[in-house]
């Protein structure tokens, strides 16, 4: 049975984001519910992280250890190989295009290895190259982790004593080209998954 679903048409309305890629690679059925059916659910961790991010953006005195570049929540939007992409960097220098900082909250530990392998950074650097022609080798990249824990009353809060962990990382042209291949593969798999899922309904 033909479903009539076209990933290209879908992405014109809702460009591909890192959260969509990571969701699909983690749990395809959950991705389908969230991105195709629009049944978005936000965990307590996500809600806390969003609240912290907004506070960092609007208040320069809040967690002053975090560097604010010239643009907070910098929008990246471009088309790669016919695929619309979108992303919002937590902190980015939109003058030199050579400083990128991402902020993470959460209980799962961030390590240098995890930062070096984090695809969100590859995606932003790919978009930065497409839009601004800046090679990833020329970008200063930092990831900041604000560790959290669950409190006795089942809420999410920063660990005590509060700490800020910073990681520097690098990327190469080879890294972002590899991520481009990953984008192409994931988009094809998304279309096949939706078509098969709909045909089985």
DONUBA-745932 format. One line per field, with one value per atom (N, C-alpha, C, O): atom name; x, y, z. Coordinates in steps of 0.02 Angstrom, whole numbers, m for minus. Layout:
residues N
atom	c(CA,...);
xx	c(X,...);
yy	c(Y,...);
zz	c(Z,...);
end
This chain:
residues 201
atom	c(N,CA,C,O,N,CA,C,O,N,CA,C,O,N,CA,C,O,N,CA,C,O,N,CA,C,O,N,CA,C,O,N,CA,C,O,N,CA,C,O,N,CA,C,O,N,CA,C,O,N,CA,C,O,N,CA,C,O,N,CA,C,O,N,CA,C,O,N,CA,C,O,N,CA,C,O,N,CA,C,O,N,CA,C,O,N,CA,C,O,N,CA,C,O,N,CA,C,O,N,CA,C,O,N,CA,C,O,N,CA,C,O,N,CA,C,O,N,CA,C,O,N,CA,C,O,N,CA,C,O,N,CA,C,O,N,CA,C,O,N,CA,C,O,N,CA,C,O,N,CA,C,O,N,CA,C,O,N,CA,C,O,N,CA,C,O,N,CA,C,O,N,CA,C,O,N,CA,C,O,N,CA,C,O,N,CA,C,O,N,CA,C,O,N,CA,C,O,N,CA,C,O,N,CA,C,O,N,CA,C,O,N,CA,C,O,N,CA,C,O,N,CA,C,O,N,CA,C,O,N,CA,C,O,N,CA,C,O,N,CA,C,O,N,CA,C,O,N,CA,C,O,N,CA,C,O,N,CA,C,O,N,CA,C,O,N,CA,C,O,N,CA,C,O,N,CA,C,O,N,CA,C,O,N,CA,C,O,N,CA,C,O,N,CA,C,O,N,CA,C,O,N,CA,C,O,N,CA,C,O,N,CA,C,O,N,CA,C,O,N,CA,C,O,N,CA,C,O,N,CA,C,O,N,CA,C,O,N,CA,C,O,N,CA,C,O,N,CA,C,O,N,CA,C,O,N,CA,C,O,N,CA,C,O,N,CA,C,O,N,CA,C,O,N,CA,C,O,N,CA,C,O,N,CA,C,O,N,CA,C,O,N,CA,C,O,N,CA,C,O,N,CA,C,O,N,CA,C,O,N,CA,C,O,N,CA,C,O,N,CA,C,O,N,CA,C,O,N,CA,C,O,N,CA,C,O,N,CA,C,O,N,CA,C,O,N,CA,C,O,N,CA,C,O,N,CA,C,O,N,CA,C,O,N,CA,C,O,N,CA,C,O,N,CA,C,O,N,CA,C,O,N,CA,C,O,N,CA,C,O,N,CA,C,O,N,CA,C,O,N,CA,C,O,N,CA,C,O,N,CA,C,O,N,CA,C,O,N,CA,C,O,N,CA,C,O,N,CA,C,O,N,CA,C,O,N,CA,C,O,N,CA,C,O,N,CA,C,O,N,CA,C,O,N,CA,C,O,N,CA,C,O,N,CA,C,O,N,CA,C,O,N,CA,C,O,N,CA,C,O,N,CA,C,O,N,CA,C,O,N,CA,C,O,N,CA,C,O,N,CA,C,O,N,CA,C,O,N,CA,C,O,N,CA,C,O,N,CA,C,O,N,CA,C,O,N,CA,C,O,N,CA,C,O,N,CA,C,O,N,CA,C,O,N,CA,C,O,N,CA,C,O,N,CA,C,O,N,CA,C,O,N,CA,C,O,N,CA,C,O,N,CA,C,O,N,CA,C,O,N,CA,C,O,N,CA,C,O,N,CA,C,O,N,CA,C,O,N,CA,C,O,N,CA,C,O,N,CA,C,O,N,CA,C,O,N,CA,C,O,N,CA,C,O,N,CA,C,O,N,CA,C,O,N,CA,C,O,N,CA,C,O,N,CA,C,O,N,CA,C,O,N,CA,C,O,N,CA,C,O,N,CA,C,O,N,CA,C,O,N,CA,C,O,N,CA,C,O,N,CA,C,O,N,CA,C,O,N,CA,C,O,N,CA,C,O,N,CA,C,O,N,CA,C,O,N,CA,C,O,N,CA,C,O,N,CA,C,O,N,CA,C,O,N,CA,C,O,N,CA,C,O,N,CA,C,O,N,CA,C,O,N,CA,C,O,N,CA,C,O,N,CA,C,O,N,CA,C,O,N,CA,C,O,N,CA,C,O,N,CA,C,O,N,CA,C,O,N,CA,C,O,N,CA,C,O,N,CA,C,O,N,CA,C,O,N,CA,C,O,N,CA,C,O);
xx	c(41,0,44,89,31,69,44,m16,91,73,68,33,103,104,150,154,185,230,295,325,316,379,421,399,480,523,544,553,552,573,518,533,456,400,395,383,404,400,454,440,516,571,568,600,529,519,479,489,434,393,428,420,465,500,572,585,618,688,718,698,767,800,843,885,834,873,914,904,962,1001,956,966,908,864,825,812,805,769,815,795,877,925,939,935,954,971,911,919,851,790,779,763,788,777,828,811,890,942,935,956,904,895,834,837,777,715,669,638,664,627,552,522,524,452,438,387,482,474,482,445,531,540,476,455,446,385,329,295,320,268,281,234,344,360,359,327,392,403,351,336,323,273,203,162,189,123,117,61,173,172,156,135,167,154,217,249,234,296,289,242,335,336,403,456,402,463,476,433,535,553,570,578,575,594,663,676,709,777,775,810,736,731,701,724,650,617,666,668,704,753,807,825,832,884,861,899,798,770,765,780,744,737,806,813,856,924,951,981,940,964,935,970,871,838,865,873,879,905,976,993,1017,1085,1082,1122,1035,1028,1010,1037,964,939,975,970,1012,1045,1120,1141,1161,1234,1267,1324,1231,1260,1245,1271,1202,1183,1235,1248,1266,1322,1373,1382,1407,1455,1515,1552,1526,1582,1573,1621,1511,1496,1508,1480,1549,1565,1505,1477,1486,1434,1468,1500,1461,1487,1437,1388,1449,1408,1335,1293,1318,1249,1230,1261,1178,1151,1094,1058,1086,1035,1041,992,1101,1114,1082,1094,1040,1007,1051,1079,1058,1089,1034,995,1030,981,1013,1041,1009,1038,1008,968,1027,1006,1069,1115,1071,1129,1105,1064,1132,1114,1038,1010,1006,934,893,832,928,895,898,952,840,839,862,837,909,935,922,918,915,906,940,944,964,994,1003,1006,1007,1015,1073,1067,1129,1188,1177,1154,1194,1183,1220,1193,1283,1322,1370,1406,1369,1408,1431,1394,1492,1516,1493,1520,1442,1415,1450,1425,1509,1552,1611,1624,1645,1701,1679,1712,1623,1598,1646,1645,1688,1742,1742,1792,1687,1682,1613,1562,1612,1549,1550,1599,1495,1491,1422,1371,1422,1360,1356,1406,1296,1285,1240,1187,1261,1222,1210,1254,1148,1133,1118,1104,1119,1101,1142,1194,1116,1150,1204,1255,1194,1243,1308,1308,1362,1426,1451,1449,1475,1509,1584,1612,1617,1689,1718,1681,1783,1816,1798,1787,1797,1781,1709,1697,1663,1593,1585,1548,1620,1617,1647,1619,1704,1737,1693,1700,1647,1605,1534,1492,1520,1452,1431,1461,1381,1360,1330,1334,1301,1271,1323,1309,1383,1437,1457,1468,1460,1475,1423,1440,1360,1306,1310,1304,1322,1328,1387,1383,1442,1502,1493,1521,1454,1438,1396,1410,1345,1303,1343,1332,1389,1431,1475,1487,1498,1538,1496,1516,1436,1391,1372,1372,1355,1330,1386,1383,1438,1489,1557,1604,1564,1626,1685,1742,1671,1723,1740,1695,1802,1823,1819,1834,1798,1792,1858,1860,1913,1979,1992,2033,1957,1968,1921,1923,1879,1830,1851,1872,1845,1857,1792,1742,1794,1733,1737,1786,1685,1682,1614,1563,1614,1552,1556,1605,1504,1499,1446,1390,1465,1417,1403,1448,1338,1314,1280,1221,1316,1288,1226,1222,1177,1116,1104,1139,1056,1037,963,932,934,865,864,899,823,819,774,742,771,730,655,617,635,565,553,504,599,593,593,561,630,640,711,753,723,790,823,793,886,923,997,1017,1037,1109,1137,1110,1190,1223,1251,1266,1258,1289,1352,1348,1409,1418,1412,1432,1385,1376,1445,1494,1447,1509,1495,1442,1544,1541,1601,1658,1588,1642,1646,1595,1705,1715,1760,1811,1742,1780,1794,1748,1856,1873,1879,1902,1857,1860,1875,1871,1893,1907,1871,1855,1860,1832,1871,1903,1868,1902,1851,1793,1874,1831,1808,1751,1853,1835,1778,1734,1778,1725,1657,1607,1655,1589,1566,1506,1613,1593,1564,1516,1594,1568,1498,1455,1488,1422,1371,1313,1394,1351,1326,1268,1369,1350,1299,1251,1309,1262,1193,1142,1190,1127,1090,1031,1126,1095,1066,1011,1104,1082,1021,973,1023,967,903,850,908,848,816,755,858,832,798,745,829,801,736,690,732,670,612,558,625,572,549,489,597,579,539,491,561,527,454,409,443,376,332,275,359,320,302,245,349,335,286,241,294,251,179,132,171,104,72,11,112,83,60,19,87,67,8,m15,m15,m70,m137,m189);
yy	c(m59,0,62,68,109,171,219,227,250,294,367,407,385,454,498,558,468,507,522,477,584,606,641,692,615,646,716,760,726,792,844,900,825,871,884,941,832,839,885,928,878,919,991,1035,1004,1073,1111,1170,1075,1105,1103,1148,1049,1042,1018,958,1065,1048,1000,997,963,912,944,987,923,949,893,834,912,861,819,758,850,812,760,705,775,726,668,610,684,632,586,525,616,575,535,479,565,529,468,414,477,423,367,308,385,334,299,242,332,302,257,201,282,244,267,320,227,246,256,303,215,222,285,318,302,363,424,473,421,474,483,539,428,431,466,509,447,478,553,593,570,640,684,737,662,705,697,744,637,627,638,671,612,620,682,701,712,773,762,809,701,686,698,651,761,778,774,802,740,734,759,740,801,829,800,803,771,742,798,856,778,827,855,914,812,834,885,936,872,918,985,1038,982,1042,1085,1146,1051,1087,1118,1176,1079,1104,1164,1211,1162,1218,1281,1336,1272,1328,1359,1420,1317,1342,1379,1433,1350,1381,1451,1497,1458,1523,1574,1633,1551,1596,1618,1676,1573,1590,1641,1688,1632,1676,1747,1795,1755,1822,1857,1918,1818,1848,1833,1778,1883,1872,1860,1838,1873,1861,1791,1770,1754,1686,1637,1633,1601,1555,1592,1576,1642,1683,1645,1671,1583,1544,1526,1509,1530,1514,1575,1628,1566,1620,1633,1586,1695,1715,1745,1797,1713,1742,1795,1810,1823,1880,1863,1908,1799,1781,1719,1667,1726,1668,1640,1677,1575,1540,1561,1583,1554,1573,1523,1463,1547,1501,1482,1525,1418,1392,1364,1321,1388,1362,1358,1407,1300,1292,1231,1194,1221,1161,1123,1151,1060,1017,959,919,955,901,896,841,953,955,945,943,938,925,988,1010,1016,1075,1055,1007,1094,1082,1142,1199,1130,1185,1168,1109,1219,1208,1275,1327,1273,1334,1324,1287,1355,1350,1391,1447,1362,1397,1464,1514,1464,1525,1523,1474,1576,1575,1646,1694,1653,1718,1728,1699,1770,1782,1839,1867,1856,1906,1873,1885,1829,1792,1724,1695,1698,1631,1576,1521,1593,1546,1527,1501,1540,1520,1490,1523,1428,1391,1360,1329,1370,1341,1310,1341,1248,1213,1200,1186,1205,1195,1135,1128,1090,1030,1024,1035,1005,985,910,882,878,807,766,788,706,661,620,603,604,563,601,657,570,604,620,578,681,700,690,710,660,649,680,698,685,711,668,695,603,558,569,572,576,587,654,658,705,770,765,792,731,723,687,696,644,604,632,602,689,716,744,793,714,732,801,830,828,895,946,992,939,986,978,1028,917,904,938,969,933,961,1037,1067,1069,1141,1165,1216,1129,1148,1136,1173,1086,1075,1133,1160,1154,1210,1275,1317,1283,1343,1346,1400,1288,1286,1301,1338,1271,1283,1357,1387,1387,1456,1508,1557,1497,1548,1531,1572,1471,1448,1447,1460,1431,1426,1353,1313,1335,1266,1249,1292,1189,1171,1175,1188,1165,1170,1239,1248,1289,1359,1381,1439,1335,1354,1330,1273,1375,1358,1329,1364,1266,1230,1211,1181,1229,1212,1183,1207,1132,1105,1112,1092,1141,1150,1103,1100,1066,1020,1045,1058,1052,1070,1008,997,969,906,916,963,871,874,809,759,811,752,757,810,701,701,713,679,761,778,729,686,737,692,698,650,757,766,754,779,716,693,750,746,803,857,854,819,891,894,958,1012,954,1013,1001,945,1054,1046,1005,1006,968,930,979,1037,955,995,959,899,993,1064,1075,1033,1133,1151,1153,1177,1128,1132,1140,1122,1168,1179,1143,1156,1097,1061,1083,1083,1102,1127,1080,1055,1069,1026,1064,1093,1063,1089,1030,977,1041,988,1018,1079,976,999,955,897,982,945,962,1014,917,926,925,908,943,939,867,854,819,748,730,691,758,744,769,732,830,856,824,819,804,768,699,676,668,605,614,571,670,683,696,678,726,736,669,663,620,552,524,490,537,514,545,511,609,643,609,594,598,567,498,481,459,392,395,358,438,442,464,437,513,537,482,475,442,386,335,308,321,273,299,260,364,394,383,364,396,388,316,302,270,199,177,140,202,182,206,168,269,297,260,243,247,213,142,120,106,39,40,m2,89,94,109,79,155,173,116,106,80,26,m32,m73,m37,m91,m73,m114,m12,10,m16,m2);
zz	c(0,0,0,41,m45,m48,6,16,41,96,74,106,22,0,42,31,90,133,95,65,98,67,120,148,134,184,162,204,97,72,86,107,74,88,162,184,202,275,301,344,276,301,277,306,225,204,257,268,290,342,410,451,421,485,471,470,461,445,495,553,472,513,566,552,628,685,715,700,758,793,838,843,871,916,877,904,815,775,755,757,736,717,777,771,834,893,918,941,912,932,888,912,823,775,786,784,798,808,875,882,923,990,993,1018,967,971,914,919,862,802,816,789,858,872,911,900,957,995,950,956,904,854,813,801,792,751,790,763,852,893,903,900,913,928,866,866,813,755,700,664,692,640,667,635,727,756,801,819,818,858,931,965,956,1027,1069,1093,1076,1109,1185,1213,1217,1289,1315,1289,1365,1393,1462,1506,1471,1536,1585,1566,1648,1700,1687,1698,1663,1646,1590,1594,1538,1482,1503,1482,1545,1569,1610,1603,1653,1694,1650,1660,1602,1557,1517,1507,1494,1456,1498,1475,1561,1608,1621,1622,1632,1645,1584,1590,1524,1463,1452,1433,1465,1457,1507,1491,1568,1620,1602,1611,1576,1555,1498,1496,1453,1395,1415,1388,1463,1479,1536,1544,1577,1635,1635,1651,1617,1613,1680,1683,1736,1802,1828,1879,1792,1812,1787,1727,1832,1817,1773,1715,1803,1765,1738,1695,1762,1736,1662,1628,1638,1569,1524,1536,1474,1427,1381,1352,1376,1329,1267,1272,1211,1149,1125,1159,1066,1043,1031,1031,1020,1007,1046,1039,1088,1123,1081,1048,1083,1042,969,937,943,873,825,830,779,733,674,640,662,601,557,579,496,449,381,356,350,284,250,280,187,150,131,101,150,136,92,113,32,m14,m22,m25,m26,m35,29,27,86,150,193,211,211,255,326,355,352,420,464,439,528,576,642,661,676,742,776,744,843,882,931,980,916,959,1022,1019,1079,1143,1145,1167,1122,1122,1062,1053,1022,960,943,954,917,895,823,777,815,748,712,663,737,704,669,611,706,676,650,607,676,661,683,657,733,751,825,850,860,930,943,932,966,977,1047,1066,1083,1150,1160,1146,1184,1199,1274,1306,1301,1373,1383,1352,1427,1442,1517,1558,1534,1603,1600,1547,1658,1658,1707,1731,1721,1768,1734,1765,1670,1635,1626,1601,1646,1646,1576,1531,1567,1506,1516,1567,1467,1468,1404,1358,1402,1342,1281,1227,1290,1235,1211,1150,1257,1238,1201,1152,1224,1190,1120,1072,1114,1049,999,938,1024,979,972,939,1003,1004,937,912,907,839,832,778,885,881,861,822,887,870,797,762,773,702,658,607,678,637,634,581,692,693,652,617,656,618,543,502,526,455,430,376,468,448,446,402,493,494,431,404,409,348,286,242,283,226,222,168,279,280,278,240,320,329,299,302,271,240,289,269,351,402,413,430,405,416,491,533,508,579,617,677,581,613,642,687,614,635,691,712,715,766,835,845,884,954,983,987,1002,1022,1096,1118,1133,1204,1221,1197,1262,1290,1366,1397,1395,1467,1494,1469,1547,1579,1649,1689,1664,1731,1761,1747,1800,1826,1869,1909,1861,1900,1938,1927,1983,2020,2038,2033,2058,2080,2155,2193,2177,2248,2285,2255,2351,2392,2375,2383,2352,2334,2259,2231,2228,2159,2108,2056,2124,2076,2049,2076,1995,1966,1987,1983,2010,2030,2017,2003,2022,2015,2073,2129,2059,2113,2164,2149,2224,2277,2301,2317,2304,2286,2210,2170,2192,2122,2088,2116,2025,1988,1913,1888,1880,1807,1777,1795,1731,1697,1624,1588,1603,1535,1495,1521,1432,1388,1323,1293,1301,1236,1187,1206,1126,1076,1008,999,960,892,842,857,784,728,665,660,616,552,495,505,435,376,366,346,380,372,419,400,479,528,503,507,477,456,391,379,348,288,306,276,356,381,410,402,444,472,415,421,361,303,276,256,274,253,301,281,364,416,406,413,390,377,319,324,264,206,223,203,261,280,325,314,375,423,388,403,343,308,266,265,232,193,239,223,296,344,374,386,385,411,362,382,299,249,244,242,243,240,301,296,359,422,421,438,402,402,351,366,291,241,263,253,292,316,374,379,418,477,455,481,408,385,345,349,308,266,309,287,370,416,461,500,455,498,472,502);
end
